[in-house]
């Protein structure tokens, strides 16, 4: 059986990104691998226990000495299901994060969504799940 494992994004400040995803969005750091010979560090984040029980993960990749990346126009967003989109937006804002679309129904629908940005500018859609 195949399964979706992770999405990798490059970040300019590893601890800043780990703090954003764990403190403000509730993901857990599942594992970390520093590779000095390759000059990079990987941090895997998710909602599970790291044994494929929590669904897909986000892999943050920090390349030593690179503090900024251009995202290009092909990447859209990550999506995270949360119990209360408005409360999550408030926590992101209170933690210094950026809310780019306030909580509210999706256009032409009823699902409650919002958009926030991580410290590197990656868009994250928050989708209310009951």
Secondary structure as GFF3:
##gff-version 3
##sequence-region A 1 130
A	DSSP	beta_strand	6	10	.	.	.	ID=ss1
A	DSSP	alpha_helix	14	19	.	.	.	ID=ss2
A	DSSP	pi_helix	20	24	.	.	.	ID=ss3
A	DSSP	beta_strand	28	35	.	.	.	ID=ss4
A	DSSP	beta_strand	40	46	.	.	.	ID=ss5
A	DSSP	beta_strand	57	63	.	.	.	ID=ss6
A	DSSP	beta_strand	78	82	.	.	.	ID=ss7
A	DSSP	alpha_helix	85	94	.	.	.	ID=ss8
A	DSSP	beta_strand	98	105	.	.	.	ID=ss9
A	DSSP	beta_strand	112	117	.	.	.	ID=ss10
A	DSSP	beta_strand	123	128	.	.	.	ID=ss11
###
